[in-house]
Amino acid sequence: MADSLREQLGSGTNFRVRVTIIGALLSIVPLIGISLLIPDAGRDVLFWIYWAMLAGCLLHLLWILIKNPTPSKRPPLLTRDLAMGWALLLPSLISSFWPGIVGAPLFTVLVGATWVAEKMRNRSVTS
């Protein structure tokens, strides 16, 4: 089963993007469970740690986008995987992480903008 899961997640950059998004989505479950068990002071620290992790996830996706700026030169399905960065909106909403609430949809718009910019550039070159 481990081999099939690893194969489904892909390899290289696609694997890193998918694990980043899935990890951020799944990490909300332990956050809620632990936050119910600890006192208020500990809960504040827990949320700060979680927000740092979400910020790291967004920055990691941005770093991958910067390293692969043009969609035609990206590995197959990387544009789709990067566009799934909007999914970080859900843990950001649940944990009230405002930079993630704003950043996740904007990141997806940025991925789409790179695709549109390349299409416009290619159209102007062929005309």
C-alpha positions in Angstrom: 0.0 0.0 0.0 2.8 2.4 0.8 4.2 2.0 -2.8 0.8 2.7 -4.3 0.2 5.8 -2.2 3.7 7.1 -3.0 3.0 6.5 -6.7 -0.3 8.3 -6.5 1.4 11.3 -4.9 3.8 11.6 -7.8 7.4 12.5 -7.6 9.7 15.6 -7.4 8.0 18.9 -7.3 4.5 17.6 -7.7 5.1 15.3 -4.6 6.3 18.3 -2.5 3.3 20.4 -3.5 0.8 17.7 -2.8 2.3 16.7 0.5 2.4 20.4 1.5 -1.3 20.9 0.8 -2.5 17.6 2.2 -0.4 18.1 5.3 -1.8 21.5 6.0 -5.4 20.2 5.5 -4.9 17.2 7.8 -3.1 19.1 10.5 -6.2 20.9 11.5 -7.6 17.8 13.1 -4.9 17.4 15.8 -5.0 21.2 16.3 -8.6 21.1 17.2 -8.1 18.0 19.4 -5.1 19.4 21.3 -6.7 22.8 21.7 -9.6 21.3 23.5 -7.4 19.6 26.0 -5.0 22.4 27.0 -5.5 25.6 28.9 -6.0 29.0 27.2 -2.3 30.1 27.6 -1.2 26.9 25.9 -3.8 27.3 23.2 -2.5 30.7 22.3 1.0 29.2 21.8 -0.4 26.2 19.9 -2.2 28.6 17.4 0.9 30.7 16.9 2.9 27.5 16.1 0.1 26.4 13.7 0.0 29.8 12.0 3.8 29.6 11.5 3.3 26.2 9.9 0.5 27.6 7.6 2.7 30.5 6.6 5.5 28.1 5.9 3.2 26.1 3.6 2.2 29.2 1.7 5.8 30.3 1.3 6.8 26.8 0.2 4.2 26.9 -2.6 5.3 30.4 -3.5 8.9 29.2 -3.7 8.0 26.4 -6.0 6.0 28.8 -8.2 9.0 31.1 -8.4 11.3 28.2 -9.3 8.9 27.2 -12.1 7.5 30.5 -13.4 6.3 29.4 -16.9 3.6 26.8 -17.2 5.0 25.2 -20.4 8.3 24.4 -18.6 6.7 23.0 -15.5 6.5 19.2 -14.9 3.1 17.7 -16.0 0.2 18.6 -13.7 2.3 21.0 -11.6 0.1 24.0 -12.6 -3.0 22.1 -11.4 -1.3 21.1 -8.2 -0.2 24.7 -7.5 -3.7 26.0 -8.3 -4.9 23.7 -5.5 -3.2 26.1 -3.1 -6.6 27.6 -2.5 -7.3 24.6 -0.3 -5.1 26.3 2.4 -8.0 28.6 2.8 -9.9 26.0 4.9 -7.4 25.6 7.7 -6.8 29.3 7.6 -10.5 30.0 8.1 -10.8 27.4 10.9 -7.8 28.8 12.8 -8.5 32.5 12.0 -5.2 33.0 10.2 -5.8 36.2 8.2 -2.7 36.1 6.0 -3.7 32.6 4.9 -7.3 33.7 4.3 -6.1 36.4 2.0 -3.0 34.6 0.7 -4.4 31.2 -0.4 -6.9 32.6 -2.9 -4.4 35.2 -4.1 -1.8 32.5 -4.7 -4.2 30.6 -6.9 -4.9 33.8 -8.8 -1.2 34.2 -9.2 -0.8 30.7 -10.7 -3.6 31.5 -13.1 -2.0 34.8 -14.0 1.2 33.0 -15.0 -0.8 30.8 -17.3 -2.7 33.7 -18.8 0.5 35.7 -19.2 2.2 32.9 -21.1 -0.8 32.4 -23.4 -0.8 36.1 -24.2 2.9 36.2 -24.8 2.7 33.2 -27.1 -0.2 34.8 -29.0 1.7 38.0 -29.6 4.8 36.1 -30.8 2.8 34.1 -33.4 0.9 37.1 -34.6 
